[in-house]
Structures are given as structure tokens and as C-alpha cells.
Amino acid sequence: MKKFLAGIIVILMAFSMIGCASTGRIIENASLKTKVVMTDPVFLSVTPKAKTCIVKVSNTSDLKGVMLAPVLRDRLIKGGFTIVDDTNKANYIVQANITSFTARSDSAAKDVSIAGTIMAGTAGAALASNNADVIPFAIAGAIFGNVGGAILGSVFSVDYVQGTVDLQIQEKADSLVKGSIKTEARQGSSTTLSTEQTYQSEFQTYRTKFMISAHRTNINLEEAVAEITNKLADQIAGVFL
């Protein structure tokens, strides 16, 4: 009976310590969490205008196939807009660029390897006690802690998706808009070439940026991108409300 109870105690300790090391973080991130934040607010003119709009979306990130353009068009149409292709017929031009989209993972391997080390320590203490009843189970617990921990760490990870999206909205103004474009190009380490171009336009230009993120245990990338895309389209369309 003593042998049996000793074995049960050591093995249960192995299970509990591995679980305590990483289970909390895994459970905490079990559901998908996404965030879309506009860095600077955009305030359009309150002068009533016909809701005609051009939508252009580009993607210079590493992640291709982000369906922002059709989703954004759908949101604007539901908001009463007519999508056009001719700038002469458009009162608004919405341009977005998916600048970056990256993914990374934080494996649970580190946590469970620590638990495995604790298991080994437990076994070492049992061995040091020179108790013949406990030694076989202590060794089994140490092996389980290290091998089982490695397996668990390779199965579970908290995955993160982060990115930025640049947004430009051009709104047709009641009168011509005058502006200038300044460029500073470096030539070597000590020379800078500065140029400036003045222009007149029918459109007033507004620019802002969105910071986007998502995380979940063993994330489904397609699901995360779809939810972020929907939130992003909602926020862009919300500028016109």
C-alpha cells in the first residue's frame, strides 16, 4: 500500500506541476481577441454631399489575400454610398494600404520545461531519501515531467498577429484646395536634397493609420484575418456616419 500511495503522489505531482506552469496562459487566450485602433481621428466636412465614392485598396505586406476591398465596399454601400470608378463623379476617394501584417508564436515549451525541471528535482529528493518504495515512481515522474513537458510545449502556443493599415480619404471641397508636397532625399551621409511642389486640387486630403492585432491559443489565421478585416471596414465606414 505504501508503494502504491507513493507512486500515485509522485505522478499526480508531475501532472499538476506541468498543468500549473502553462494551463493558465493557454486557457486565458483560448478565445480569439482582436483590436483595431485608429491612431488619429478624421473629421470630414458636415456640408451635405452626394454619397459617391471610389475605393482603392493595396497590400504591400507579406500576407496576401486580405479581402479588405470587397468588405469595405459592402459596408459603404450599406451606408448609402454608390461606388464609382470616375473621379469626376466621386465626392470621396478612399484609399487604404495594408502596410504590414506579421505573425509570431509564444510556445508553452518554456513553461513546461520549467515544470519538467521541478519534476526532476522532486525525483532527486526522493532518490536522496534512499527510500526504495518511492525511487521507481520518482524516476517515472521526472521522465514524465521532461518528456511530457516537451510534447505539451510543442502542441500549445499563444499566437499573435499584428499589422498596420494606412488610410487616406479625399473629400471634394467647395472650392479649390491649395497645397504643397515637400520631399527630402538624402544623398550620402552629409547631403540632403530638398524639393517642393505646389498644387491645386478639388479634394481635401485626410490621412490616418490603424494598428491591428489579434491573439489566441493555436490561432486560426484565416479566422483572425477575417475578423480584423470586418472590424477595419466598420471603422473606416464609420468615419462617414
C-alpha positions in Angstrom: 0.0 0.0 0.0 2.9 2.4 0.8 4.4 1.7 -2.6 1.1 2.4 -4.3 0.4 5.6 -2.5 3.9 6.9 -3.0 3.6 6.3 -6.8 0.2 8.0 -7.0 1.5 11.1 -5.2 4.6 11.5 -7.3 2.7 11.0 -10.6 -0.1 13.4 -9.6 2.6 16.0 -8.7 4.0 15.6 -12.2 0.6 16.2 -13.8 -0.3 19.1 -11.6 3.0 21.0 -12.0 3.1 20.7 -15.7 -0.5 21.9 -15.9 0.1 24.8 -13.5 3.0 26.1 -15.5 1.2 26.7 -18.8 -2.5 25.9 -18.5 -3.4 29.3 -17.1 -2.0 31.1 -20.1 -3.4 28.6 -22.6 -7.0 29.0 -21.1 -6.7 32.8 -20.8 -6.1 33.0 -24.5 -8.5 30.3 -25.6 -10.8 32.7 -27.3 -9.9 35.0 -30.2 -9.2 38.6 -29.2 -8.8 41.3 -31.9 -8.2 45.0 -31.8 -8.3 47.7 -34.4 -7.2 51.2 -33.3 -7.2 54.4 -35.4 -4.1 56.4 -34.4 -5.5 59.9 -35.4 -9.2 60.9 -35.7 -10.6 62.1 -39.1 -13.4 64.7 -39.2 -15.0 65.2 -42.6 -17.0 68.3 -43.7 -20.5 68.5 -42.4 -21.6 70.0 -45.7 -24.1 67.6 -47.3 -22.7 65.8 -50.4 -23.9 63.1 -52.7 -22.6 59.8 -51.4 -20.4 58.7 -54.4 -17.1 57.1 -53.7 -14.1 55.4 -55.2 -12.5 52.7 -53.1 -8.9 51.5 -53.7 -7.1 49.0 -51.5 -3.4 48.0 -51.9 -1.4 45.4 -50.0 2.3 45.8 -49.5 2.5 43.4 -46.6 3.8 39.8 -46.6 0.3 38.4 -46.0 -1.6 38.3 -49.3 -5.3 37.6 -49.9 -6.7 40.0 -47.3 -10.2 40.8 -48.7 -10.5 44.3 -47.3 -11.6 46.0 -50.6 -14.9 44.0 -51.1 -15.8 44.1 -47.4 -15.2 47.9 -47.3 -17.3 48.4 -50.5 -20.1 46.4 -48.9 -20.0 48.5 -45.7 -20.1 51.7 -47.7 -23.0 50.5 -49.9 -25.0 49.6 -46.8 -24.3 53.1 -45.6 -25.9 54.6 -48.6 -22.9 55.1 -50.9 -22.7 54.5 -54.6 -19.3 53.1 -55.7 -18.0 54.7 -58.9 -14.8 54.5 -60.9 -14.7 58.0 -62.4 -13.1 60.7 -60.2 -15.4 63.3 -61.9 -18.4 61.5 -60.4 -16.8 60.9 -57.0 -17.2 63.1 -54.0 -15.0 60.9 -51.9 -11.9 58.8 -52.7 -11.0 56.2 -50.1 -7.5 54.6 -50.4 -6.1 52.1 -47.9 -2.8 50.3 -47.9 -2.2 47.2 -45.8 1.4 48.2 -44.8 2.4 45.3 -42.6 0.9 42.0 -41.4 3.1 39.7 -39.3 2.6 36.6 -37.1 4.5 35.2 -34.2 4.1 32.4 -31.7 4.9 32.1 -28.0 5.3 28.4 -27.3 4.4 26.8 -24.0 7.6 24.8 -24.2 9.5 27.2 -21.8 6.8 26.9 -19.1 6.6 23.1 -19.3 10.4 22.7 -19.4 10.5 24.5 -16.1 7.8 22.1 -14.8 10.0 19.3 -16.0 12.9 20.6 -14.1 10.8 20.7 -11.0 9.8 17.1 -11.6 13.4 16.2 -11.8 14.1 17.9 -8.5 11.2 16.1 -6.9 12.7 12.8 -8.1 16.1 13.8 -6.9 14.8 14.5 -3.4 13.2 11.1 -3.4 16.4 9.4 -4.5 18.3 11.2 -1.9 16.0 9.9 0.8 17.1 6.4 -0.3 13.5 5.2 0.0 13.2 2.0 -2.1 9.5 2.3 -2.2 9.5 5.8 -3.8 12.5 5.7 -6.1 10.9 3.9 -9.1 7.9 6.3 -9.1 10.2 9.4 -8.6 12.2 8.4 -11.7 8.9 7.9 -13.6 7.7 11.3 -12.5 11.0 13.0 -13.6 10.8 11.3 -17.0 7.2 12.3 -17.4 7.9 15.9 -16.4 10.6 16.3 -19.1 9.2 14.2 -21.9 5.6 15.1 -21.3 6.5 18.7 -20.9 8.3 18.8 -24.3 5.3 17.2 -26.0 2.8 19.6 -24.4 5.0 22.6 -25.3 5.1 21.6 -28.9 1.3 21.3 -29.1 0.2 24.5 -27.5 1.3 28.1 -28.3 -0.2 31.6 -28.0 -0.1 33.1 -31.5 -0.1 36.8 -32.3 -1.0 38.7 -35.5 0.0 42.4 -35.7 -0.1 44.9 -38.5 -0.7 48.5 -39.7 -3.0 49.9 -42.3 -2.6 53.4 -43.8 -5.8 55.2 -44.8 -6.3 58.3 -47.0 -9.6 59.9 -47.6 -10.1 62.6 -50.1 -13.2 64.7 -49.9 -14.4 67.0 -52.7 -14.2 70.6 -51.4 -16.5 73.5 -52.2 -13.5 75.5 -53.6 -10.1 74.7 -54.9 -7.6 73.4 -52.3 -4.0 74.7 -52.5 -1.2 72.6 -51.1 2.5 71.7 -51.3 4.4 68.5 -51.3 7.9 68.6 -49.7 10.5 65.9 -50.3 13.8 65.5 -48.5 16.1 62.9 -50.1 19.4 62.0 -48.5 22.5 61.8 -50.7 25.2 60.0 -48.7 25.6 60.9 -45.0 26.1 64.6 -45.2 23.9 65.9 -48.2 20.1 66.3 -48.3 18.2 67.3 -51.4 15.0 69.2 -50.7 12.2 69.7 -53.2 8.8 71.3 -53.0 5.8 71.1 -55.4 2.7 73.3 -55.1 -0.6 72.1 -56.5 -4.3 72.8 -56.6 -7.0 70.2 -56.2 -10.7 69.7 -55.9 -10.2 67.4 -53.0 -9.2 67.9 -49.4 -7.0 65.1 -48.1 -7.1 63.4 -44.7 -4.7 60.7 -43.6 -4.5 58.4 -40.6 -3.3 54.9 -39.6 -4.8 51.8 -38.0 -2.9 49.5 -35.6 -4.4 46.0 -35.8 -3.7 42.9 -33.6 -5.1 39.5 -32.8 -4.1 36.7 -30.4 -5.3 33.3 -29.4 -4.0 29.9 -28.4 -3.3 28.0 -31.6 -4.8 30.8 -33.7 -6.7 30.1 -36.9 -5.0 32.7 -39.1 -7.9 32.9 -41.6 -10.4 33.4 -38.8 -8.3 36.2 -37.3 -7.8 38.0 -40.6 -11.5 37.8 -41.4 -12.5 39.3 -38.0 -9.8 42.1 -38.3 -11.0 42.8 -41.8 -14.6 43.2 -40.7 -13.6 45.5 -37.8 -11.4 47.6 -40.0 -14.1 48.0 -42.6 -16.6 49.0 -39.9 -14.3 51.7 -38.6 -13.4 53.2 -42.0 -17.1 53.3 -42.9 -17.8 54.8 -39.5 -15.9 57.9 -40.5 -18.7 58.8 -42.8 -21.5 58.4 -40.3 
